[in-house]
Amino acid sequence: MKLFFLIPLCLLLNSVAAQTISKEELIFLTADWKGERFPDGRPRIPDAVIALAKEVGLDDVWTILEGEGYHCQFEGGFKMIHPDSVMAGRAVTAMFIPARPDIEAHLKERGQQKGWKGNSNSWPIQQLTKGDVYVADGFGKIADGTLIGSTLGNAIYARSGNGVVFNASARDLDGLEEIPGFNALVRDWDPSFLKNVMLSGMNVPIRIGKAVVLPGDLVLTSKEGVIFVPAHLAEKVIAIAAFIQVKDAFSFEMLKTGKYTPGELDNNWTDAIRQAFLEWQHKQAGKAPMTRQELDKMLEKRTW
C-alpha cells in the first residue's frame, strides 16, 4: 500500500523533486474535483466562480461549509493592508520550517538543478498564475520571519493580480501599500530580513492557524479573516451564498413592510412565501429571476 504523506518534509525525503508534491499525489488528495486542472494537477476553479465569490459574504460561506461537514476552513487574527478589500482566487501553497543547514543545502542544490531562481522564499512565486493567491505557513514567525517585502510583493501581483495570506510576517509595509490592487493578510509587520527559515514544500497541504488548505482551494478574504473552500465545493458553495444574499434582501424588505414575521422567513418557506419571493424577484432589475423549480431545489436541503 502506497502512503501519501501529508508532511512536506516527508515528501522531500521521499525524493519528491524541488519541494513539490507529485501530480499523482495532488490528484489523489483532490480526487473529488472533477473539473479542469493545471499541468501540475492543481484544480482550476473557473474564473466565473472566483468573480462571483467576491460578491458573497464570508459568513454565509462559513455557514454553508459547516453544513457540508467542513469545520476547519476559517482563520482570523490577521493584519491586513486593505481590510475593506475582498480577495478571491485559487490557492498556491508553501510550507516553511525552521532552517537546518544540512537539509537546506540539499534543497537549494535540488532547486537550482530544477531551474528555481533566487532565494527559496521566491520559488513559490514562480508558480503563480493569474487569479492565484499565494498562501504560506511560516509557523507564525514574526521577527526574521518576513516572507516578502515590496520587491517580491510586486512580483506576486504581476503574476497573480492578487496578494498573499501568510501565517508569518512581511516587511516594507509602505512599499507594499504602493502596489495598486495588492493585498496581504499577515500575522504582523516587521522590519527584519527573513532568517533561519527554509522552504520545505510547494503546492502541498498546509495549515493556516486552525484552517486546512489544499492547492487549488478557493481563497476568500474579508476584514474578518480568510476562508478556504475545497475546490470541488467551490461552485456549489458560492452559488448558494449568492442566493442567500438575494434571499436576505427579500426577507429584509418583507420584514420592513410587515408582510411576514422573522419566524416565517427563518424557517422552511411556505408556498405563499415562495411565490412572493418569485414575484419580488421578477421586479428586480439586472437579475435573472429563478424558476419555481430552481427555488425549490435550492431550498430542498437547506442547512443555512
Buried (B, 14 or more C-beta within 10 A) or exposed (E): EEEBBBBBBBBBEEEBEBBBBBBEBBBEBBEEBEBEBBEBBBBBBEEEBBEBBBEBBBBBBBBBBBBBEBEEBBBBEBBBBBEEBBBBBBBBBBBBBEBEEEBBEEBBEBBEEEEBEEEBBBBBBBBBBEBBBBBBBBEBBBEEBBBBBBEBBBBBBEBBBBBBBBBBBBBBBEEBBEBEEBBBBBBBBBEEEBEEBBBBBBBBBBBBBEBBBBBBBBBBBBBBBBBBBBBBBBBEBBBBBBBBEBBEBBBEEBBEEEEBEEEBBEEEBEEEBBEBBBEBBEEEEEEEBBEEEEBEEBBEEEEB
